[in-house]
Amino acid sequence: MNEKFLNQIIEGDALTILPELEENSIDLVLTDPPYFLDKLDDKWDPEKVSTITDYCIVVKSLPPGMKFDREQGIRFYEWYKIVASLIFRVLKPGGFFFSFSSPRLYHRMVSAVDDCGFLIRDCFIWLYTQNQPKAMSLNHFIDKMDLPEKEKQNLKENLKGWKTPQIKSCFEPIMMAQKPYENTFLENILKYNVGLVNTNIKIGNGMFPSNVITTEKIIEEIDKYFLLPKPDLEEKGEYNFHKTVKPLAICEYLIKLTTRDKNSIVLDPFVGSGTTAIAAKRLGRKFIGIEINPEYVEIARKRLESLNSDDKNKLPESKQLNLYSF
């Protein structure tokens, strides 16, 4: 049933495509779903997102996600519970489900997945230092108050440095869930070839795999334990306008931790510009990518074609186990 989807980027709605996949057939799900922040929902339109500036008052380049709306999390939970139930059906027993999240909606994501019967195993933290502060001053509101100018200036001085409650965000959580395994871990991996993690995969300076990861050098101690290879300039592709492209190194790290061989199938139901599919292909795994947006489908397919024609991007099997040993 999966043959027509294997090693393909499928254009369509994940809620429609997932029911067509074979039950208990997928080894790993690794995805970065829409977070339902402002226009970033299940009908994410890149043109609309790129023109959102209503609340980007001071710094026009600030991304969506600044406006606070409690209903965002509720809508996200309800939608992702449907998604998670469909993923639960297609994953093999013991198969892992990794999902990137916004920090302030992580609890909604995990609750939705947990409520579908998954075991929540861990939370990976993608740590970085470079991000745009989103907190805003209230000076522009003070200017509109019906007060004498001197009082306005006094109020601004009194509230100097006090801004909206949006601390600079320097990490992204990644949920690690697992479909319940059958009988024992040993019996499950012998039957389904999934359910354990490969601790031969190292991070940083040959360290035991960790749930903290970074792709940028920070300080020596952090780099020693948590650093993955830094994305190169060509990785994303100059034609790639996707807003949230993830580093290949992170996707490869998670795939290598939890899948065993070339027969493993990696599914991304929100594949975007194709990073999960590219990571799986580079590591000799099979993949299925689903994406509702035709522009992103085109980008993902173009990136995969580029990989096919570029031998330097293909990882020899002999080098795979030591990819993260520095």
Phi, psi and omega per residue, in radians:
M1 nan -0.522 -3.111
N2 -1.484 -0.188 -2.977
E3 -0.991 -0.695 -3.082
K4 -1.250 -0.254 -3.134
F5 -1.748 -0.309 -3.011
L6 -1.073 2.341 3.099
N7 0.986 0.671 3.137
Q8 -2.270 2.631 2.910
I9 -1.730 1.958 -3.054
I10 -1.680 2.184 3.069
E11 -1.478 2.082 -3.139
G12 2.858 3.069 3.141
D13 -1.431 2.229 -3.140
A14 -0.993 -0.603 -3.127
L15 -1.175 -0.369 3.094
T16 -1.620 -0.661 -3.062
I17 -1.365 -0.719 -3.067
L18 -0.962 -0.699 3.107
P19 -1.108 -0.290 3.124
E20 -1.449 -0.251 -3.130
L21 -1.382 2.673 -3.101
E22 -1.216 2.448 3.120
E23 -1.131 2.469 3.092
N24 0.938 0.774 -3.042
S25 -2.113 -0.192 -3.030
I26 -1.805 2.327 -3.117
D27 -1.432 -0.640 -3.048
L28 -2.629 2.411 2.955
V29 -1.988 2.180 3.134
L30 -2.334 2.025 -3.006
T31 -2.620 2.825 3.067
D32 -2.225 1.572 -2.996
P33 -1.362 2.909 2.956
P34 -1.043 2.440 -3.056
Y35 -1.714 -0.050 3.133
F36 1.128 0.471 3.024
L37 -1.586 1.998 -3.083
D38 0.949 -2.046 -3.093
K39 -1.516 0.033 -3.080
L40 -1.531 1.176 -3.119
D41 -1.989 -2.805 -3.078
D42 -1.291 -0.051 3.059
K43 -2.094 0.640 -3.097
W44 -0.909 2.025 3.101
D45 -1.886 2.005 -3.073
P46 -1.052 -0.540 3.121
E47 -1.179 -0.778 3.137
K48 -1.155 -0.735 -3.127
V49 -1.067 -0.716 -3.075
S50 -1.204 -0.278 -3.103
T51 -1.861 0.119 3.128
I52 -1.300 1.963 3.137
T53 -2.396 0.071 -3.019
D54 -0.952 -0.678 -3.061
Y55 -1.945 0.113 3.074
C56 -1.570 1.228 -2.904
I57 -1.343 -0.746 -3.044
V58 -1.621 -0.864 -3.139
V59 -1.980 1.896 -2.986
K60 -1.167 -0.345 -3.073
S61 -1.522 0.008 -3.130
L62 -1.064 2.416 -3.111
P63 -1.363 2.870 3.019
P64 -1.053 2.770 3.141
G65 2.039 -0.042 -3.102
M66 -1.440 -0.630 -3.071
K67 -1.255 2.257 -3.097
F68 -1.606 2.257 3.110
D69 -2.559 1.970 -3.082
R70 -1.067 -0.490 -3.125
E71 -1.186 -0.364 3.118
Q72 -0.991 -0.830 -3.107
G73 -1.133 -0.653 3.134
I74 -1.160 -0.788 3.109
R75 -1.102 -0.730 3.128
F76 -1.081 -0.801 3.125
Y77 -1.001 -0.847 -3.086
E78 -1.099 -0.724 3.135
W79 -1.232 -0.760 -3.051
Y80 -1.273 -0.377 3.046
K81 -1.152 -0.659 3.065
I82 -1.137 -0.809 3.123
V83 -1.016 -0.840 -3.080
A84 -1.102 -0.626 3.130
S85 -1.159 -0.631 3.093
L86 -1.232 -0.656 3.091
I87 -1.156 -0.710 3.128
F88 -0.965 -0.720 -3.103
R89 -1.133 -0.710 -3.015
V90 -1.520 -0.390 3.119
L91 -1.211 2.525 3.004
K92 -1.183 2.648 2.984
P93 -0.948 2.297 -3.091
G94 1.504 -0.114 -3.131
G95 -1.222 2.602 -3.087
F96 -1.713 2.654 -3.136
F97 -2.284 1.882 3.074
F98 -1.801 2.336 -3.139
S99 -2.474 2.105 3.046
F100 -1.174 2.716 -3.115
S101 -2.647 2.793 2.883
S102 -1.329 2.443 -3.125
P103 -0.937 -0.724 -3.039
R104 -1.455 -0.077 3.031
L105 -1.978 0.092 -3.095
Y106 -1.031 -0.709 -3.111
H107 -1.103 -0.592 3.096
R108 -1.208 -0.734 3.117
M109 -1.058 -0.890 -3.081
V110 -1.118 -0.686 3.119
S111 -1.091 -0.742 3.125
A112 -1.085 -0.783 -3.105
V113 -1.217 -0.744 3.103
D114 -1.051 -0.750 -3.104
D115 -1.186 -0.236 3.083
C116 -1.596 -0.009 3.075
G117 1.862 -0.011 3.109
F118 -1.274 2.717 2.975
L119 -1.638 2.154 3.110
I120 -1.483 1.919 -3.008
R121 -1.555 -0.670 -3.051
D122 -2.950 3.035 3.008
C123 -2.247 2.020 3.059
F124 -1.474 2.517 3.119
I125 -2.039 2.058 3.026
W126 -1.603 1.913 -3.020
L127 -1.710 2.335 3.070
Y128 -2.626 2.839 -3.108
T129 -1.863 -0.404 -3.042
Q130 -1.622 1.911 3.033
N131 -2.772 2.690 -3.081
Q132 -1.455 2.134 3.039
P133 -1.044 2.448 -3.064
K134 -1.956 -0.177 -3.134
A135 -1.123 2.472 -3.084
M136 -2.098 2.511 3.009
S137 -1.235 2.739 3.113
L138 -1.725 0.196 -3.079
N139 -0.989 -0.669 -3.101
H140 -1.186 -0.473 3.055
F141 -1.330 -0.676 3.111
I142 -1.063 -0.680 3.141
D143 -1.055 -0.470 -3.100
K144 -1.548 -0.109 -3.122
M145 -1.261 2.601 3.132
D146 -1.498 1.316 -3.103
L147 -2.376 2.714 3.013
P148 -1.055 2.631 -3.070
E149 -1.016 -0.651 -3.129
K150 -1.121 -0.710 3.114
E151 -1.146 -0.660 3.081
K152 -1.053 -0.790 -3.123
Q153 -1.140 -0.669 3.093
N154 -1.119 -0.707 3.132
L155 -1.154 -0.724 3.094
K156 -1.064 -0.731 -3.138
E157 -1.151 -0.716 -3.136
N158 -1.120 -0.566 -3.108
L159 -1.813 0.270 -3.133
K160 -1.018 2.208 3.139
G161 1.534 -0.221 3.104
W162 -1.563 2.096 -3.026
K163 -2.293 3.081 3.127
T164 -1.051 2.607 -2.998
P165 -1.300 1.245 3.113
Q166 -2.371 1.562 3.140
I167 -1.218 2.597 3.080
K168 -0.971 2.135 -3.078
S169 -1.585 2.123 -3.064
C170 -2.179 0.402 3.013
F171 -2.648 2.759 3.038
E172 -2.240 2.183 3.126
P173 -1.411 2.566 3.082
I174 -2.240 1.982 3.138
M175 -1.209 2.379 3.008
M176 -2.037 1.834 3.119
A177 -2.008 2.843 -3.124
Q178 -2.464 2.319 2.993
K179 -1.182 2.371 -3.108
P180 -0.902 2.378 -3.114
Y181 -1.500 2.833 3.141
E182 -1.632 2.251 3.085
N183 1.046 -1.930 -3.133
T184 -1.899 2.874 3.068
F185 -1.005 -0.730 -3.112
L186 -1.121 -0.835 -3.140
E187 -1.100 -0.656 -3.112
N188 -1.158 -0.787 -3.095
I189 -1.245 -0.536 3.086
L190 -1.201 -0.548 -3.123
K191 -1.531 -0.740 -2.994
Y192 -1.978 -0.148 3.102
N193 1.186 0.360 3.086
V194 -2.462 2.938 3.000
G195 2.121 -0.237 3.107
L196 -2.063 2.951 3.062
V197 -1.970 2.522 -3.074
N198 -1.563 1.741 -3.109
T199 -1.400 0.046 2.969
N200 -1.256 -0.343 3.138
I201 -1.356 2.121 -3.070
K202 -1.796 2.859 3.126
I203 -2.377 2.705 -3.113
G204 1.046 -2.364 -3.112
N205 -1.570 1.127 3.107
G206 1.214 0.527 -3.064
M207 -1.570 2.791 3.080
F208 -1.017 2.447 -3.095
P209 -0.977 2.460 -2.996
S210 -2.229 2.786 3.069
N211 -1.610 0.173 2.967
V212 -1.991 2.269 -3.117
I213 -2.402 2.605 3.025
T214 -2.526 2.610 3.099
T215 -2.002 0.199 3.059
E216 -2.253 2.534 3.102
K217 -1.207 2.307 -3.117
I218 -2.042 -1.287 2.967
I219 -2.472 2.870 -2.988
E220 -0.960 -0.786 -3.079
E221 -1.162 -0.745 3.111
I222 -1.163 -0.776 3.121
D223 -1.028 -0.695 -3.091
K224 -1.031 -0.651 -3.027
Y225 -1.769 -0.416 -2.909
F226 -2.261 -0.065 -2.992
L227 -1.376 2.322 2.958
L228 -1.891 2.867 3.137
P229 -0.965 2.369 -3.135
K230 -1.252 2.396 3.088
P231 -1.026 2.403 3.098
D232 -1.520 2.990 -3.023
L233 -1.168 -0.443 -3.073
E234 -1.597 -0.116 -2.986
E235 -1.056 -0.800 -3.069
K236 -1.298 -0.674 -3.056
G237 1.640 2.245 -3.050
E238 -1.144 -0.355 -3.141
Y239 -1.542 -0.029 -3.026
N240 -1.549 1.874 -3.124
F241 -1.776 0.206 3.106
H242 -1.041 2.437 -3.007
K243 -1.318 -0.458 -3.000
T244 -2.324 0.958 3.121
V245 -1.177 2.238 -3.131
K246 -1.616 2.614 3.125
P247 -1.145 2.395 3.083
L248 -1.002 -0.658 -3.068
A249 -1.040 -0.662 3.141
I250 -1.182 -0.803 3.140
C251 -1.108 -0.715 3.118
E252 -1.130 -0.699 3.123
Y253 -1.031 -0.819 -3.103
L254 -1.228 -0.638 3.108
I255 -1.151 -0.755 -3.111
K256 -1.226 -0.517 3.113
L257 -1.166 -0.517 -2.889
T258 -2.224 -0.013 3.048
T259 -2.147 2.695 -2.920
R260 -1.860 -0.576 -3.002
D261 -2.796 -3.008 -3.049
K262 -1.189 -0.248 3.107
N263 -1.499 -0.138 -3.135
S264 -1.218 2.415 3.119
I265 -1.914 2.158 3.124
V266 -1.843 2.186 -3.108
L267 -1.936 2.344 2.971
D268 -2.234 1.827 -3.100
P269 -1.327 -0.149 3.086
F270 -2.339 1.144 -2.879
V271 -1.269 -0.275 3.086
G272 0.983 -2.179 -3.117
S273 -1.527 0.156 2.899
G274 1.720 0.199 -3.038
T275 -1.040 -0.762 3.129
T276 -1.066 -0.770 3.138
A277 -1.094 -0.728 3.132
I278 -1.131 -0.767 3.125
A279 -1.060 -0.768 3.134
A280 -1.098 -0.767 -3.131
K281 -1.123 -0.738 3.119
R282 -1.065 -0.529 -3.103
L283 -1.655 0.121 3.077
G284 1.355 0.353 3.063
R285 -1.714 2.827 3.014
K286 -1.486 2.751 -3.123
F287 -2.517 2.747 2.961
I288 -2.351 2.124 3.115
G289 -2.041 2.309 3.106
I290 -2.088 2.344 -3.131
E291 -2.627 2.250 -3.071
I292 -1.423 -0.397 -3.052
N293 -1.621 2.074 -3.065
P294 -1.087 -0.556 3.114
E295 -1.125 -0.732 3.128
Y296 -1.224 -0.628 3.081
V297 -1.003 -0.787 3.140
E298 -1.084 -0.740 3.125
I299 -1.114 -0.803 -3.121
A300 -1.058 -0.768 3.136
R301 -1.149 -0.646 3.118
K302 -1.153 -0.715 3.112
R303 -1.128 -0.676 3.107
L304 -1.175 -0.693 3.089
E305 -1.099 -0.683 3.099
S306 -1.098 -0.675 3.106
L307 -1.124 -0.696 -3.141
N308 -1.096 -0.573 -3.067
S309 -1.664 0.023 -3.063
D310 -2.115 1.672 -3.056
D311 -1.087 -0.443 -3.082
K312 -1.214 -0.321 3.129
N313 -1.492 -0.153 -3.096
K314 -1.556 2.257 -3.110
L315 -1.594 2.114 3.057
P316 -1.061 2.484 -3.132
E317 -0.949 -0.633 -3.095
S318 -1.159 -0.367 -3.088
K319 -1.684 -0.142 -2.976
Q320 -1.138 -0.686 -3.074
L321 -1.179 -0.422 -3.067
N322 -1.876 0.317 -3.051
L323 -1.001 -0.604 -3.035
Y324 -1.887 0.249 3.038
S325 -1.616 2.070 -3.100
F326 -1.604 nan nan
